[in-house]
Amino acid sequence: MKPENFNIYVPSYGRAKVTKTFRLLEYCTYVVRKSQEEEYRDAGIKDIWAIDDNEIDNLCKVSNYINNNSPEPIICTIDDDVDYFLYRLDYNNEITDRETVMAEIERIAQLVLDLGIGFCYEEASIAPWNYTSEFAFKGTTGAIRWYNKAVYKSRFDESLYHNCDLDVLLQELLVNRITLNPKYFCVKAGTDVNAGGNSSKTRQEQIDCVLNMKRKWGKYFDYNFDNNKPRIKVER
């Protein structure tokens, strides 16, 4: 049963026929453009929040809209292209039952509430050799994000579109001094070359976005163009 003070939202665009995140969860609400609502209902998705297309026509807009308008004080957003959830310790172990997945998602939501943390996120890299501890205070953002709206003080910035989630992370570190990065619970998901993804971005757009991030955050942000890996250079 879904808790009254928590919900999972799955923003989705153009993936009605291929999305499978909802099949891995006991409950979630898909956030879609009104023009595509019937496509998602025809795909068997029951809980849908359909919003005027122009209100959520990019990742930043839909992320901010969910945070501003969802009724629950604690929410989680998950990408729509999840293949499976996994435990990442010394090796990756796929989680095969929805009850365990939901228990972990809700457990982390409870930690966010108990600790008074505004922003929490699963790590982008799921390689076992990157596992160093169960939790960290910073990391790189992956497919799941938790928000404690009473504490969360940030907004997604369209001018930093390709790094907007990392910008939110740095905003939260600046204002709230901490974020929560569970490193043991991860997601195997697709990339933005999937249908409905952000595959239209050019290399120059990526470079421009990184340069904008460096101008905004200075020494606290770095990016390795050789392997396309960002680095959050904030120490405690």
N, C-alpha and C positions, 0 to 999 in steps of 0.2 A: 504494500500500500504506500502511495506517495505521501511523504510528510507534508503538512500544511505550510511549513516555513522553508521548504526547499524544492527546487525543480531543476531538471536538466533540459537545456534548450539546444537544438541542433539547427544552426543556420544552414540553408541549402539553396542552391540555385542551379537549375539545369541538370539535376541528377536524379530525377524521379525514378528513372528506370534502372539506375545502377546503385543508388545509395543502400547501404545495409546496416548502418549504425543502429537504427531502431530495432533491428532483429537481435542485437546483442544486449539490449537493456530491458528491464522490467517496465520502465516508463520513461517517456521523454516527450517533448513538444517540438515539432519541426517548425522553424520560422522561415516562411517562404513568401515570395512575391505573389500578390493576388492573381496575377495573370497566369500563374502556374499552379494554383491551388488544386484544381481538379486533377491535374497530372499526378500530384502526390497522393491524393485520395484514391485514385485509380490504382496506385502502386500498393495500396493496403495500409497506408499510414493513417491512423485514426486521429491522433492529437496534433492539430495543425493550427498555427497562429499565422494567418494570412494578412499581410500588411501592404499598403499601397506601394507600388513598385518604386516610385521615386524616393520613398522614405528609407529604403534599405537596398539601394542598388550598388553597394560595394561593401567590402568587409568591415571597414571602419564604421560606416553608417549603421549596419545591422548590429554590430557589437554594441555601439552606443545606444541604439534604440532598445535593445533587450535590457541593458542595464538601467535605462531611464524608465522603462514602462512595465517591466515584469513585476508582479505583485509580491513575490517572495523576497525576504531579506537576504537569504543566501541562495545563490544560483550557481549552476555549472553550465558551461557551453562546451560542446564536443563537435569536432569536425564531422562532416557527413560521409566520409570515405574510410571509416575505420574497418580494418580487416579482422583484428582481434585485439583483446587486451592481454597483458602478460605481466608476470612478476620478473623483474630484472635484478638478480643478485650476482652470483658467480657465473650464472648462465641464464638464458631466457627460457621461461616456462609459460607456455600459453595457458590462459585461464579459459576453461571450456564451459563453465556454467554461469548463467546470468546472475544467480544469487550472490556468488562470490564477487563478481564485478560490481554489483550494486552496493554490496557491503563495503567495499573499498572506497567507492566514490562517496558514499554517505559518511564513512569514517573520516575521510579527509575534510569533508565539509564541516563536520563537527569540530575537528581540530582548528580549522580556520575560525570558527565561531568562538571556541574556548580561548584561543590565543589572541583574539582580537587582531587578526591579520586581514588586510584588505584584498590581496591578490595572491593567488596560488596557481601553479601550473605544472603539468607533467612535462618532463624534459624532452627536447626534440630528438636527441640521440639516444637510441635504445641499445647501443652496443654494450655487451657485458663488461668490457674493459674500462668503460667510463663510469662504472658504479664505484663510488667511493664511500658512500654513507647512505643511510635510509632517507634522510632529509638534508636539504641545504637551504641557505637563506637567499641564494640567487642561482640562476642557471640560464638555459636557453629554452624558450617556450615551445611546447609541442602542441598536440591536438586537443588537450583538455585544459580548461581554465576554470578556476573557482573564484567567485567574487563575494565578499562580505560587504554589502552595500552601505552599511553603517560606517565602515572604515575606509572603503575604497574611495580614492580622491582623484582618480585619473580619467582621461578620455583618450580614445583612439584618434590619432591625428592623420588626416588624409594626405597631408603633405609628406608624410613619412610612410606611405602606404605599404611598401614591401618590407619594412621593418617596424610596422606600427605596434606589434605585440611587444617587441623588445623596448620600444619607446615607453609603453605603458609600464613595463617592468622597471625601467629607470626612473620614471615619474614616481612610482610607489616607493622605491628605495630612497628617493630624495625627500618625499613628504612623510612617509611612515617608517622609514629606516630599515624595513625588512619586508621580504616576501617569503613565501613558502614553496619549496621545490621538492616534492616527493620524487625520489630517484629510484625507488623500488617498484613502483607501479607505472607501467608504460603502455603505449598504444602502438600497434603496427598499423600504419595508415598509408594511403596513397600520397601522391605528390600533386602539385597544382597543374600538371599536364593532363589530369583527368578531365572528362567532360564537365563543363561548368567551372573549371578552375581558373587560375590566374595565369594561364599559359601564354597570354599575349604580351607579357612583360619582355622588354628588350634588355640586352646587356647594359646599354647606356642608361636606361631607366633604373636598373639595379645600382649602377655606379653612382648616379646622381642621388639616389635615396641614401646610400651609405655616406656620401659626402655631407648630405644634410644632417644625418645623424651625428657625424663627427663634429660638424659646426655647432650643433645643439649641445652635445654632451662632452666634447673635448676629450680629455685623457681617459674618461670613464667608459668609452666605447671604442672598440677596434674591430676590424674586419679583414680576414685573410682572403683575398680574391683568388688565390691559387686553389684553395679547397672549399671556397664559399662558406666559411665558418665565421660567425660573429663571436665576439668575446666581450663580456661584461666585466670591466676592470674596476670593480668596487670591492674593497676589502673591509673586513670587520676586525 
